[in-house]
Amino acid sequence: MTPEQLDARHAEKMKKKKAARDKILATKTKEKGLIIVHTGKGKGKSTAAFGMIFRAIGHGQKTAVIQFVKGAWETGERTILENYPDLCT
């Protein structure tokens, strides 16, 4: 087969897959929430979590954050979110 024929064959397969997926998706009417838990040693968990939160807020989605902090120290994340009471409560 030529590369063009392979591309056309692949495109047709993907079109069929998309049609099947769209048919299933059309039956889904119940919206569900999503919980994501970031755990583990080392750095990056808060950065990843707050990046997701800020993107979701930017898209108008409702979000919640539960952060377990050792001790009674102020976190920069809390400070910045408190500066936007119209977006964060």
C-alpha positions, 0 to 999 in steps of 0.5 A, spaced: 500 500 500 502 507 498 503 512 504 496 515 501 492 509 501 495 507 509 493 514 511 486 514 508 485 507 511 487 509 518 483 515 517 477 511 515 478 507 521 478 513 526 472 515 523 468 509 525 471 509 532 469 516 533 462 515 531 462 509 536 465 513 541 460 519 540 454 514 540 456 511 547 457 518 549 450 521 547 447 516 552 451 519 558 447 524 561 449 524 568 455 528 570 460 526 575 465 529 579 472 527 579 477 526 585 485 527 584 489 525 590 497 527 589 501 523 594 508 521 595 515 523 597 519 529 594 517 535 590 511 537 585 505 534 588 502 541 590 505 544 583 501 539 579 495 540 583 495 547 583 496 547 576 490 543 575 486 547 579 488 554 576 486 551 569 479 548 571 478 555 574 480 558 568 475 554 564 469 556 569 469 549 573 468 548 580 474 546 584 475 544 591 482 543 595 484 540 601 491 540 603 494 537 609 499 542 612 504 539 618 504 544 623 501 551 623 505 555 618 502 559 613 502 557 605 503 561 599 498 557 596 493 559 601 495 566 601 494 567 593 487 564 593 485 568 599 486 574 594 481 572 589 475 571 593 470 572 587 473 565 584 475 562 591 471 561 597 
